[in-house]
């Protein structure tokens, strides 16, 4: 799937940057502050996702992706593309938009995790709150830079993934977290790349 492709793609050096005049922004203190703060935020979210992955491994004995790939084919799990964040023609505007769209997809998917791990509902809710905050930070920064943004309705309209059996729900939960972790790693690298321009 796309997530595996994203995980395997090398972080190629970009030849040219289009979109917003980022070279002018690189010295902008507010922009650098935004990047540092949200790199930290993304790191925290990654840590929370990793904690949930450990719970899935410890309690459900679902730890190795390669053992679950056959079951994965039967699952309808949304994948959030982030190819705009690691192409040679990297564009901050489209990358930021893809990060926000992805956060929205995973925000909905996490409801399936909450149902799967009711004892960890607090951690899932914290994670969803952090994701919403990260998304609004990015939206605010895009507006400050004069970039086009999409305003999502506050009520969550993304359907929660449904599964045909409890086992599929468990495996689906495993892949939602695995895909989300890869998504966050790519988003993190994109933000870090912007700090080095």
N, C-alpha and C positions, 0 to 999 in steps of 0.2 A: 504493500500500500504506500500511499504518499508519505506517511510518517516514517516508514523505514527508509524511504528514499531521502527524506530530509535528514534523518539521522546519519546517513552514510555520506551525504554530499560534503565535499571538502569545503572548508571555509576559504574560498578562493580570494586572493587579493583583488580589490576592485580597481578596474582600470580608470573609470571615470564616474563622477557622481553628478546626477541631474537633479531636477526638482528645486527645492528651496536652496537659496545660496548658502549652503552649509559652511563653506569655508569662512564666510563672514561671521557665522554663528559660533564657530569653534572657540573664539576668544570671548564670547558673550558670557558673562559671569552667571546670569540667571539661567541660561541654557545649560551651562556646565553643572550648576547646582541641581537643576531638574534631573540631569542625567545621573549624577552621583546619588541623589536621594532615591531615584527609581531603580537604579542598579541594586541598591541595598534592599529595597522593597521586593524586587524580583527574587533576590537571594532568599529572603524570608519566606516567600511563597513557595519557592523550590524546596526549602527545608520542610515546610508543612506537608507538601505533596509526598516528599520522601518518607515522612513519618507515617502517612496513610499507607504508603506502599509497604512499609515494614509491618503494619497491622494486617494488611491483606496477606502478606507472606506468612506471618506468625499464626494468625487465627484461621485462615482459609487454606493454608499450605499452597498458595499460588505464588510462586517466586520466579519461575523461569519462563521467559517469553517464548523461547523456541519450542517448549513442550506444549504450548497452548495455541500455536499458530493454526492448527487444523480446526479447532473450535472457532477461532476468530473469523474464519470464512463465513460462518453462519450468523454472525452478529452484524447488526447495522449500527456501527459506531461512527459518529461524526468525527471527521478529521479537519483540523483547522490549518489551512495552507499558510505558509510563511515564506514562500519562495521570493517575495519582494524584499525580504530582509537579508537574503544572502545571494543575490545575483550580482553579476559584474556591474550591472546598471542599477545599483542600489539607489532607491529613492526614499528619503526619509518620510515623505508624505504617505506613500503607498505602504511602506513598512509599518508605520504607526497605525495606519488604518487596519492593516491585517492583524496587528497585535490586538487592537481593540475588538475586532470582529471575533478573533479566536477566544479572547477572554470571555466574550458573551456566550459562545458555544459551550465552553467548558464550565461556565457558571451554571448553565442548565444541566449539563451532564453530571455535575457533582451531586445533584439531587438523588441520582441512582446510587452514589456512594453512601449518601446519608441513610438511605433505606437499607443498604447492605450492612452498614456498620453503625447501628443506632447508638451504641455506646460511645461513639466518637463524633456525635452530631455537633458538639461544641467546636471541635477542630474544623469540621467541614464548614460551619457557619462563619468562623473566623476567616477561613480561606476565601469564602465567597465575598465577605466584606472587603478583604484586602484586594481581591481581584477587581471589585467594583471601584475601589479607590484608585488603584493603578490605572484603570481605564479612564477615570475622570481626570487624573493627573495628566495623562497623555492628551486627552481631548483639550484640556485647558492650555497645555503647552502648544498644541497645534493652532489653537485660536490665537494665542499670543504671537505666534510666528506668521499668522495670516494664511495658514494652510486650510484647505477644505476639510470639514469634519462631518461625520454622520452623527445625528443625535438619535440615540436609541430610546424607545419608550421605557419608562421606569419599570412597568410591570414586565415580568419575564415572559416573553412569548415563545421562547424556544422549548419545544416539547422535550420532556424527560425521556431518555431512551427506554424502550420497553424490551423485555426479554421473555422468551418462551418457557424458560424453566429457571429454577433457582440456581442451578449450576451455570447456566448461560449468564445469569445476572452476576454471579461471582466472577466469571471470566471477563465479562463485559466491564465490570468494575476495575479489574486488573489492567485492561487495555486502556480504559479512560485515563487512569492515572499514569500509565506508561507514556501514552501519547501526549498528555498534558506536560509531563516532565520534559519530553523532547522539545515541545513547543516553547516552554519556558527557557530552556537552554539556548535555543535559537534567538529568542527575544533578548535574552541577556547579552549574547554575543553582539547583537545588532546595537544595543545601547552602548556597550563597551566600545564598539568600533567608532561610534559617534564621538566618544570622549577623546579619541586619538586623532581626530581630523585636525 
